[in-house]
Amino acid sequence: MNALALRIEAVAAGRARRRRRGLALAGLVALLAIVSAHTVLVVDTDWERMGSLGAVMKSVARFLAVDFSLIPQLWEPVLETFMMACIGTLVGAILCIPVIWLGALNVTPSRWIGYPFGRFLMTMSRSIHEIVWALIFVSAVGLGSLAGILALAMRSIGFIAKITAEAIENVDPKPIEAIKAVGGSKLQVLRYGIMPQVLPVVLGTIIFEWDINIRRSAIMGLVGAGGLGLTFHRQMVMFNWPGVTTVILAILVLIVIGEIASHYVRKAVT
């Protein structure tokens, strides 16, 4: 009976310690949130420049109108933005093939050189923002859609390659062992043992990345890479606030169309 009582007491003490640790962690998070809010909202915000509530509402009201005369001029930038997303995703999907081959541990030609290098390429692609990639390619190939396409392609490599490589590493080894047992080559192992298992994941990932790239391509023009972002920037520098709202609405419509299209395409391939 004493042993049972000691056991109950130990369990209760353990729960109390975990509760105290949880409360301490919650208090620390709350303190950090308060400090962050004070820094952002009080220290780093120029409240005097912001003006009164009426001035803020007046500034917001400038964006509530729509410049209907600009709509006929948006068809070409919308199409350009859409094609940038499509071509950039396609180029990224092609370029990521060698990265996948290097970065999947069970198919890489070198566990000590190729695998770390492939993983480094995935990390580098995802770590550098698409705007930074766009700035790099604008300086390399000049203004226009090509820089945006290359930026989207480089940004897509890391995501597609990482998801695909991890899918390859998690395939069922039994079909692969069966193909090897009957004398199948490495190409046959890849074609009949690995690809059927990872193809739905690959297609779903590419479609999801294309959906994201539609959003990315809409801001590529802010750094001179063409598309709706360039039109948005022009309306901003001309202080045409209704035109800015019109471009934002066009971006929203394009994103909604891409969301609907990607939903049905994903259902068709998965």
C-alpha positions as CSV (number, residue, x, y, z in Angstrom):
1,M,0.0,0.0,0.0
2,N,2.9,2.3,0.8
3,A,4.5,1.6,-2.5
4,L,1.2,2.4,-4.3
5,A,0.9,5.7,-2.4
6,L,4.5,6.6,-3.2
7,R,3.8,5.8,-6.9
8,I,0.7,8.0,-6.9
9,E,2.7,10.8,-5.1
10,A,5.5,10.5,-7.7
11,V,3.0,10.7,-10.6
12,A,1.3,13.8,-9.0
13,A,4.7,15.4,-8.5
14,G,5.7,14.8,-12.1
15,R,2.4,16.3,-13.3
16,A,3.0,19.3,-11.1
17,R,6.5,19.8,-12.5
18,R,5.2,19.6,-16.1
19,R,2.5,22.1,-15.3
20,R,5.0,24.5,-13.8
21,R,7.3,24.1,-16.8
22,G,4.3,24.7,-19.1
23,L,3.3,27.8,-17.2
24,A,6.9,29.1,-17.2
25,L,7.1,28.6,-21.0
26,A,3.8,30.3,-21.5
27,G,4.9,33.2,-19.4
28,L,8.2,33.5,-21.4
29,V,6.3,33.5,-24.7
30,A,3.9,36.1,-23.4
31,L,6.8,38.3,-22.2
32,L,8.5,38.0,-25.6
33,A,5.2,38.8,-27.3
34,I,4.8,42.0,-25.2
35,V,8.4,43.1,-25.8
36,S,8.0,42.5,-29.6
37,A,4.7,44.4,-29.6
38,H,6.2,47.3,-27.7
39,T,9.2,47.4,-30.1
40,V,7.1,47.3,-33.3
41,L,4.0,49.3,-32.2
42,V,5.6,51.9,-29.9
43,V,9.3,52.2,-30.6
44,D,9.5,51.6,-34.4
45,T,6.2,53.3,-35.4
46,D,6.3,56.9,-36.4
47,W,2.9,57.8,-34.9
48,E,3.4,61.6,-35.5
49,R,3.9,61.1,-39.2
50,M,0.9,58.8,-39.4
51,G,-1.4,61.6,-38.3
52,S,-4.9,61.4,-36.9
53,L,-7.5,58.7,-37.6
54,G,-9.2,61.0,-40.1
55,A,-5.9,61.4,-42.0
56,V,-5.4,57.7,-42.1
57,M,-9.0,57.1,-43.3
58,K,-8.5,59.7,-46.0
59,S,-5.4,58.0,-47.2
60,V,-7.2,54.6,-47.3
61,A,-10.1,56.2,-49.2
62,R,-7.8,57.0,-52.1
63,F,-7.6,53.3,-52.9
64,L,-11.4,52.6,-52.8
65,A,-11.9,53.8,-56.4
66,V,-11.3,51.7,-59.6
67,D,-9.7,53.1,-62.8
68,F,-11.8,51.5,-65.4
69,S,-9.8,53.1,-68.2
70,L,-6.9,50.9,-67.2
71,I,-8.7,47.6,-67.5
72,P,-8.1,47.2,-71.3
73,Q,-4.4,47.7,-70.7
74,L,-4.2,44.9,-68.2
75,W,-4.9,41.9,-70.5
76,E,-1.3,41.7,-71.8
77,P,0.3,42.0,-68.3
78,V,-2.2,39.4,-66.9
79,L,-1.3,37.0,-69.7
80,E,2.4,37.7,-69.2
81,T,2.1,37.0,-65.5
82,F,0.3,33.8,-66.1
83,M,2.8,32.6,-68.7
84,M,5.7,33.5,-66.4
85,A,4.2,31.2,-63.7
86,C,3.7,28.4,-66.2
87,I,7.1,28.5,-67.9
88,G,8.9,29.2,-64.7
89,T,7.4,26.2,-63.0
90,L,8.1,24.0,-66.0
91,V,11.7,25.1,-66.2
92,G,12.1,24.6,-62.5
93,A,10.6,21.1,-62.7
94,I,13.1,20.2,-65.4
95,L,16.2,21.8,-63.7
96,C,15.4,20.0,-60.4
97,I,15.7,16.5,-61.9
98,P,19.5,16.3,-61.3
99,V,19.1,17.9,-57.9
100,I,16.5,15.1,-57.0
101,W,18.9,12.5,-58.3
102,L,21.7,13.8,-56.1
103,G,19.6,14.6,-53.0
104,A,17.6,11.3,-52.6
105,L,19.7,9.1,-50.4
106,N,18.6,5.8,-51.9
107,V,19.4,6.8,-55.5
108,T,22.3,9.3,-55.2
109,P,25.5,8.3,-56.9
110,S,27.6,9.5,-53.9
111,R,26.4,9.6,-50.3
112,W,29.4,11.7,-49.2
113,I,29.6,14.2,-52.0
114,G,26.5,14.1,-54.3
115,Y,24.0,13.9,-51.5
116,P,25.2,16.9,-49.4
117,F,25.6,18.9,-52.6
118,G,22.1,18.1,-53.7
119,R,20.7,19.0,-50.3
120,F,22.7,22.2,-50.4
121,L,21.2,23.2,-53.7
122,M,17.7,22.5,-52.3
123,T,18.3,24.7,-49.3
124,M,19.9,27.5,-51.3
125,S,17.0,27.6,-53.7
126,R,14.4,27.9,-50.9
127,S,16.4,30.2,-48.7
128,I,16.8,33.0,-51.3
129,H,13.6,35.0,-51.9
130,E,12.2,35.2,-55.4
131,I,12.6,39.0,-55.4
132,V,16.4,38.5,-54.7
133,W,16.5,35.9,-57.5
134,A,14.7,38.4,-59.8
135,L,17.2,41.2,-59.0
136,I,20.1,38.8,-59.8
137,F,18.6,37.8,-63.1
138,V,17.5,41.3,-64.0
139,S,21.2,42.4,-63.7
140,A,22.2,39.3,-65.7
141,V,19.8,39.2,-68.6
142,G,18.1,42.7,-68.4
143,L,14.5,43.8,-67.8
144,G,11.6,41.7,-68.9
145,S,9.8,38.4,-68.4
146,L,12.9,36.3,-68.9
147,A,14.4,37.4,-65.6
148,G,11.1,36.7,-63.9
149,I,10.9,33.2,-65.4
150,L,14.4,32.3,-64.4
151,A,13.7,33.7,-60.8
152,L,10.6,31.6,-60.5
153,A,12.5,28.5,-61.8
154,M,15.3,28.9,-59.3
155,R,12.8,29.4,-56.5
156,S,10.8,26.3,-57.6
157,I,13.8,23.9,-57.7
158,G,14.2,23.7,-53.9
159,F,10.6,22.9,-53.1
160,I,9.9,20.4,-55.9
161,A,13.3,18.7,-55.4
162,K,12.9,18.4,-51.6
163,I,9.4,17.0,-51.6
164,T,10.2,14.6,-54.5
165,A,13.5,13.4,-53.0
166,E,11.9,12.7,-49.6
167,A,9.1,10.8,-51.5
168,I,11.8,8.7,-53.2
169,E,13.5,8.0,-49.9
170,N,10.2,6.7,-48.4
171,V,9.2,4.4,-51.3
172,D,8.3,0.8,-50.6
173,P,11.5,-1.2,-51.1
174,K,9.8,-4.5,-52.0
175,P,9.1,-3.7,-55.7
176,I,12.7,-2.4,-56.0
177,E,14.1,-5.6,-54.5
178,A,11.9,-7.7,-56.8
179,I,13.1,-5.9,-59.9
180,K,16.8,-6.3,-58.8
181,A,16.2,-10.0,-58.0
182,V,15.3,-10.7,-61.6
183,G,18.3,-8.8,-62.9
184,G,16.7,-5.4,-63.6
185,S,19.0,-2.5,-64.4
186,K,19.1,0.8,-62.5
187,L,17.0,2.4,-65.2
188,Q,14.4,-0.3,-64.9
189,V,14.4,0.0,-61.1
190,L,13.7,3.8,-61.5
191,R,11.1,3.3,-64.2
192,Y,9.1,0.4,-62.7
193,G,10.0,0.4,-59.0
194,I,10.3,4.1,-58.0
195,M,8.4,6.3,-60.5
196,P,4.9,4.6,-60.1
197,Q,5.1,5.2,-56.4
198,V,6.2,8.8,-56.5
199,L,4.5,10.1,-59.6
200,P,1.3,11.3,-57.9
201,V,3.4,13.2,-55.3
202,V,5.6,14.7,-58.0
203,L,2.6,15.9,-60.1
204,G,0.8,17.2,-57.0
205,T,3.9,19.1,-55.9
206,I,4.5,20.7,-59.4
207,I,0.8,21.8,-59.5
208,F,1.0,23.3,-56.0
209,E,4.2,25.1,-56.9
210,W,2.6,26.4,-60.1
211,D,-0.2,27.8,-57.9
212,I,2.3,29.5,-55.7
213,N,4.2,30.9,-58.7
214,I,1.1,32.7,-59.9
215,R,1.3,34.7,-56.7
216,R,5.0,35.2,-57.0
217,S,4.9,36.2,-60.6
218,A,2.4,39.0,-59.8
219,I,5.2,40.9,-57.9
220,M,8.1,40.2,-60.2
221,G,7.5,43.4,-62.0
222,L,8.4,45.4,-58.9
223,V,12.0,44.8,-59.7
224,G,11.6,45.1,-63.5
225,A,10.8,41.4,-64.3
226,G,7.6,42.1,-66.2
227,G,4.0,41.2,-65.6
228,L,1.4,42.8,-63.4
229,G,4.0,43.8,-60.9
230,L,5.5,46.3,-63.4
231,T,2.1,47.8,-64.1
232,F,1.5,48.0,-60.3
233,H,4.8,49.8,-59.9
234,R,4.0,52.3,-62.7
235,Q,0.7,53.2,-61.1
236,M,2.4,53.7,-57.8
237,V,5.0,56.1,-59.1
238,M,2.3,58.0,-61.0
239,F,0.3,58.3,-57.8
240,N,-2.7,56.8,-59.6
241,W,-4.3,55.2,-56.5
242,P,-7.4,53.9,-58.3
243,G,-5.1,52.4,-60.9
244,V,-3.2,50.6,-58.0
245,T,-6.5,49.2,-56.8
246,T,-7.4,48.1,-60.3
247,V,-4.1,46.2,-60.6
248,I,-4.6,44.6,-57.2
249,L,-8.0,43.4,-58.2
250,A,-6.5,42.0,-61.4
251,I,-3.9,40.1,-59.4
252,L,-6.7,38.8,-57.1
253,V,-8.7,37.5,-60.1
254,L,-5.7,35.8,-61.5
255,I,-4.9,34.1,-58.2
256,V,-8.5,32.9,-57.8
257,I,-8.4,31.5,-61.4
258,G,-5.2,29.7,-60.6
259,E,-6.5,28.4,-57.3
260,I,-9.6,26.9,-59.1
261,A,-7.6,25.5,-61.9
262,S,-5.0,23.9,-59.6
263,H,-7.8,22.4,-57.5
264,Y,-9.3,20.5,-60.4
265,V,-6.0,19.5,-61.9
266,R,-4.8,18.1,-58.6
267,K,-8.0,16.1,-58.3
268,A,-7.5,14.8,-61.9
269,V,-3.9,13.5,-61.3
270,T,-4.1,12.3,-57.7
